[in-house]
Amino acid sequence: MIVTVSSRYTDSSPSARAYAYGKAERLGTFSTRTHSIDVVLSQLNGHTHQTEITAFLPGSDPLIVSSRAESLFAAIDLAQDKLACRLRRHQRRLIQRNRAA
């Protein structure tokens, strides 16, 4: 699985990039079919941070989640939780579809 971390409108610290990379790598355990994950860290204004995570899965549209928070690390955690939930639901639907056939 390929993980890409980038920043928009700001320069993120190496610790924030490493934290986002680690969180994104853990998302691969929810779906074995995940091809790549892109993480975009941005700062909207002086106090609000936004994180957008896109998961590319073969044979389906990409799963895109975003979150906003006062802290960059909180925004990363919220986005990771949202995407984990969507990946679990996607994997569960694939299993149910294969069992019904």
Secondary structure, DSSP 8 states (H G I E B T S, - for coil): -EEEEEEESS---HHHHHHHHHHHHHGGGT-TT--EEEEEEEE-SSS-EEEEEEEE-TTS--EEEEEEESSHHHHHHHHHHHHHHHHHHHHHHHHHHHHH-
